[in-house]
Amino acid sequence: MEIKILGHGSATCKRLYAEAERAIERTEVEANLCKIERIDDIVKYGVVMTPALIIDGEVKCMGQVPSSEEIVSWIQIAAAREQRWGPVNEHYGDPV
């Protein structure tokens, strides 16, 4: 599973990254968490406000910091989808 935090490195972006780390630890799902900070890369996702959270290519939120509990639920849904359908094509949200 690919989880990305999009933002310019502000305190809010760092808070979202920390919430995502907590959520991953709680779910025990194998996930790759990374930061995307370059504006050229951020706009490729159609994000107009940061921070933003992307799970397997799907924008889950932007302009806010959801709780780790909410992120846990998104991770669990993505993990169940991946278990049922296999890995997801990050750019289209379709199974690979």
C-alpha positions in Angstrom: 0.0 0.0 0.0 1.2 3.5 -0.9 0.4 6.4 1.4 1.5 9.8 0.5 1.5 13.1 2.3 1.4 16.1 0.0 2.5 19.5 1.3 5.3 22.0 1.6 6.7 20.8 4.9 4.6 23.1 7.1 3.7 22.3 10.7 0.3 21.1 9.5 1.9 18.8 6.9 4.2 17.3 9.6 1.1 16.8 11.9 -0.6 14.9 9.1 2.5 12.7 8.5 2.6 11.9 12.2 -1.1 11.0 12.2 -0.6 8.7 9.2 2.4 7.0 10.9 0.2 6.3 14.0 -2.5 5.0 11.8 -0.2 2.6 10.0 1.2 1.3 13.3 -2.3 0.7 14.6 -3.4 -1.2 11.6 -0.2 -3.3 11.2 -0.7 -3.0 7.4 2.4 -3.1 5.3 2.5 0.4 3.8 5.1 2.7 2.2 4.6 6.2 3.7 6.3 9.1 1.8 6.2 12.9 1.6 5.7 14.8 -1.7 6.8 18.4 -1.2 7.6 19.7 -4.7 4.7 21.7 -6.1 5.1 20.2 -9.6 4.5 16.8 -8.1 1.7 17.9 -5.9 -0.4 19.4 -8.7 -0.2 16.1 -10.6 -2.6 14.7 -8.1 -5.2 17.4 -8.6 -4.6 18.7 -5.1 -5.4 22.4 -4.7 -5.0 22.6 -0.9 -2.3 21.1 1.4 -1.8 19.1 3.3 -3.3 16.2 1.4 -3.4 12.5 2.1 -3.3 9.9 -0.8 -3.9 6.2 -0.3 -3.2 4.0 -3.3 -3.6 6.9 -5.7 -6.9 8.1 -4.2 -7.1 11.6 -2.6 -8.7 11.0 0.9 -8.5 14.5 2.2 -6.9 17.9 1.5 -6.6 21.1 3.5 -7.1 19.4 6.8 -5.6 16.9 9.3 -7.9 14.0 9.9 -7.6 12.0 13.1 -5.5 8.8 13.1 -8.8 7.0 13.7 -10.2 8.3 10.4 -7.0 7.4 8.6 -7.1 3.9 10.2 -10.6 3.4 8.6 -9.3 4.5 5.2 -6.3 2.2 5.4 -8.5 -0.8 6.4 -10.9 -0.2 3.5 -7.9 0.1 1.1 -6.3 -3.1 2.6 -9.6 -5.0 2.2 -10.0 -3.8 -1.4 -6.4 -4.8 -2.1 -6.9 -8.2 -0.5 -10.0 -8.8 -2.6 -8.9 -7.3 -5.9 -5.1 -7.2 -5.7 -2.8 -4.2 -6.0 -4.2 -1.0 -7.3 -2.9 1.1 -10.2 -2.0 4.2 -8.4 -2.9 6.6 -11.3 -6.3 5.2 -12.1 -7.5 3.5 -8.9 -8.0 0.3 -11.0 -6.6 -3.1 -10.2 -3.2 -3.8 -11.8 
